[in-house]
Amino acid sequence: MTDDLDFLSHVDSSGSAERARESKAAIGPVELTGPFIVAFEDSDDVHEVALRRDGDDWHGDCWTLHESGERHERCKGLTYSDGPCAHLFAVRQAIADGDRNDVAVRDAAEERADHHVERVLADGGRRRLQ
């Protein structure tokens, strides 16, 4: 996974962001919260996108897939550009739109908070969060 994906700083200056906005893409989750299979209508390539969130930080990766479904190589759009590739932008856009129930990612910050709440409830509510 990449260290940090800065979608906002590349949204206006990136051809990848423009492609994700203007080209129709099919996005399907392998599991409920990813990875996701992404295919643009104007491309023969199919990609596997992993995307996760930790509060305001986004981390992810993208791979081109063989016809067999195995990873072939890392996405050239991610490898040779400064920002996220069009496939990552497409998944991020689907999450932001919120109208696709089948595209969601886990938020590590929310999971940590949920864990603390579960510990408090398991103790009968006596423990205070510090």
Helices and strands as residue ranges (DSSP letters): H 7-10, H 15-22, E 25-29, E 36-40, E 47-54, E 57-65, E 71-74, H 76-79, H 86-97, H 108-122
